[in-house]
Amino acid sequence: MRSKSAYVLSRSPLVVAGSFGLIDDLPAGGPITVLYHPPWWLHPVGVLRLRKKIQALTRRRQARVIICANTWEEVWFARAGGLKACLHNQNIHAREGVFYPEEASPRYDAVYAAAMEPYKRLHLAKDIQSLFVLTYKSGHASGWDLHREHPELKHAEYNREFLGEPAVRSLYASSRCGLALSKVEGAMWAAAEYLLCGLPVVSTRNFGGRDHFKNTLYWKDVPTDAGAIAEAVKRIKADDVDRAEVRKCFLTKVAEDRLHFSKAFAPLCGLDESPAGFAKRIWEGDAGIARFRVSPAELN
């Protein structure tokens, strides 16, 4: 889900989903139900901050906020802080019509889609000799220099400007696996993109929920050690897992979780539709839930 965006699931009554910036940016107005996906691991201090934001929202308008947490741990933290919360991992909104396997001969042993930020721990990929880093630098439209900021990755290729989704999809097709090396973040949107494109994932242990969809076919948990990460990449290369099977297994779990989401929230929308009908309406087509994206400022 894009930051500072609202995804309108129903207009009357008004029910929206969203993540970073949504609660802050909603204006004064009529009643609203907000299904909020935390963009970062929701620890107890984060719960207190979020509660203050929700209180500020309820002073602007009549609002009911339900936290759609990425992990059970975050559900418990949110409930302990007095918030209504349930488990609905944000990656159920991944767009399978945009990201899918393409025919290509793998050129890279691994790809790491990661901002050039400390929390992404890019240095842990240093022992992977055949590597592409799909990156960006906050506040820059182009011109970042991975090799200057991470000389330990001078052997890696990287993009020097933002790539469109078709180019990203082709890059994944040219890679044997995807990396997920942060210790703390949220559900990690790129992890879902990897899996939709049929890439197995090498992941360090983490807080935030990216491993919600993991299974033994396509996910390898490894210690926080560059050598162990490189070795896991070599094992994946040797295993040569079928990409179509990776995508199928991931989407089976996504479908189950989407139905769970639909059963919970379709009744809030006041529409005469079954949970299966709700799921089809929200996620079908290439754009998926992006078809319902608006600016929060419009929702007065």
N, C-alpha and C positions, 0 to 999 in steps of 0.2 A: 504494500500500500504506500502511496506517495505521501510525503510529509505535507502538513498544512492542507489536507484534503478531507472532504466528507464524501461518503458513498451512500447515496439516498436509497434505502431499501423500501421505504414507503413514504408517501407525501401526506396522507391523511389516514391515521395519525402520522406525525413526522417521526421516522425512525432512521437513524444514520449510523454507519460504522466508520471507523477511522483510527488513526494512530497519532504520530507525533504532530503537535501543534493544534489538533482538532479542538480540544477543550478550551485552550487559550483563545482561539480565534472565533469561536461562536459568538455572535452578537446577542444583544437583548432581543427578545421576541416571545413567541408563543411556546406552548408545551413541546418538549422534545425528549425522545429516548435516544441515548448515546451508547452504542456498543463499542467500547474503547479497547483497542489492542495496544498494550504497552510496547513502545519501540525498544526498550532496554530492560534488562533484568530488573524486576520489581522487588527490590529488597526492602526491609522495614523502613529505612529512612526515605526511600523513594515513595513508599505508601503514604507517609506523612505529607510529603510535598504534593503528591497527587490529590490527597484529600483536601488540601488547601485550595488547589485549582478547581476542584469540583464545588467546593463551598462558594468560591467566587462566581462560578457559573450559575449556581442556584440563586444567587442574589440578582443576577441579570435576567433570569427567566425560570419558569418551572421546568426542571430538568431531572430526568432519571438516568443515572449513569450505571452501566453494568460493565465491570472489568472482564474482558475476555483474555485471560492470562495464557501465557505460553507454556507454563509448567504448573504442576500441582503445588509445588513449593510456593510459587507466587500467589496461587489461589489462597493458600492458608495465610500468607502474610497479609494479603488484602483484606480477607475476612477478619483477621485479628485486629486490623486497623479500622474496622467498622464499615468497610466497603462491601457492596454486593459484587461477588466475583464467581466465575466458573471457568472451566478449562476449555478454551477454544484457540488452538495455536494459530497464529497469524498466517502461517504458510498454507492454510486451506484456501487462501485467495490467490495462490500461484496460477499463472495463466498458461495452461497447457496448449492453448491454440497459438501461442507465440513462441514457446520454447519446446522443441521436440528434436529427436535425433535427425541429423543430416548424414548423408553418405559422404565420407571423407576418410583419407588415410591419416591416422594420428601422427602429428608432427611433434607434439610435446608430451612428455610423460605426465605433466601436471599443469593445471592452471589454478591461479589463486586470484579470485575476484575480491579485492580488498582496497579500501581507502588507504592513502599514505598517512596513516595515523598510528600512534604507538600501540593502541589496544589491539590492533590487527596482528601484531607480532610477526611482521614480514621476515625478520631475520631467521625465524625457525625454518624457512624454506631454503636456506643457503646451501644445503647439501644435495639438493635436487638439481642435477646438471641440465636437464631438459625441461625448462620452466618458462611459462608465460605469466606475467603479473598483469592482470586487468585492473587498472588502478585509476585514481583521480586524487586531487588534493583540494580540500575544502577551500572555497573562495576563489578557485582558479577555473577558468574555462578550458585552458590548455596550457602546454608549456612546462609541465612538471618534469622533474628529472629524477627518476628512480635510482639511477646509478650514483648520482651525487649524494642523495640522502641515505642510500643503503649500498655502500660499496661492496658489502659481502654478497650482493646480488648482481654484480657487474656482468655475470654470465647470462643473466635472464633477459628475455625480450619483454617489452612492455609497450603499451599504447601511450602516445603523447598528447592525445586529445580524446574526448568522449566518443565512444562508439555507439552506433545505433543498435537496436535489438537484433536485426538480421546479422550484423557483423559479430555481435556477441554470440549468437547461436552458432555461427560458423566457427568461431574460435573454440567453443566447447566441442564441436564435432572434431576439431583437430587435436584434442587433448584426451588423454587416457583416464584422468581422474581430476576431481576438484578438491581443493584444500580448504579447510576451515580451522584456523589456528588461534583464534582469540580465546582468552580465558573468560571474558565477560562481554556479552552484548545482548541482542534480542534473539528473535527466531532465525535471523540471518537469511534474508531473501535469496541471496545467491545460492545457498545450499539447496533450496527448492528448484532453482533454475538448473543447477547441475543435474539433479535427479530427473527432472523432466526431459533433459537432453540425453539421459541414459548414462551419465557419468557416476561411477562409484565415488564415495567421499572418504577422505582421510581427515579425521578430526581429533583435536586434543580434547581432553575433558574440559567442560565449560559450564557456565551458568547463563541461562537465557532461553533455552528451549530449542536450539537448532537440531538436537538429536531426538526430538519427539517422534520423527518418522523413521528412525534408523531400523535396520534389520541386518541379519548376518550376511545377506547376499551382497549388499552394496555399501556397507558402512564399516570402516575400521577405526576404532578408538585407539589412540596411541599416546604414549607419555609425551610430556612437554620437552622434547629432545630432538634436535635437528637430525641426528643420525637415525633415530627410531622413525621419524617421519619419512625420511628418504627411503628407508628399508620397506616401509609399508607401501610406498609408491611402487617400488620394484615388485612387490608381491602382487599388487593389482595388475601391473603390466603382464606378469606371468599368468595370472588367472584368466585374463581376457574375458571378463564377464559380458554377457549379451546385453546390449544397450536397451533393446526393446523390453527385455525382462525387467531391467532396473526401473524403467519408466512405468511398466505395468504394475509392479509391486508397489511403487510409490503412490500411483494414482488410485489403487485399490484402498489404501489407507486414507488418502485424502477424501475419497468418496464417502467412506464411513464417517469421517469427522465432519464433512459438510452436512450429512444427513443429521448428525447430532446437533449441529448449529441450527439447522432448519427446524428441527423439532422444538428447540428451545425458543426460537425467535419468530417463526412464522406467525404464531398466534398474536404477537404484539403488533403486527402490521395491519390487522383488521381486514385482511383480504380472505376471500373464500378459496384458499388453495391448500393443497396437501403439503407436507414437508418435502416430498419429492418434487412437486410442482414449484415450490419456492426455490429449491436448489437449482432446478433447471433454469428458472427465470434469472437468478442472480449470476450463475457461473457459466452458462452456455455461451458458445461462440468464441471467436478468436480473442476478443477484448475481455471477456469475462466480466468481473465486477467493475472493471474500469469504465464500462458504459454508464455507470451511475455516479461517476466522480463529478463533484462540483466544488467550488470554493466555499468554505464555511461562512464567509461573509454574506453569502446569498441567503442563508437560512435564518431569516428573522421572523 
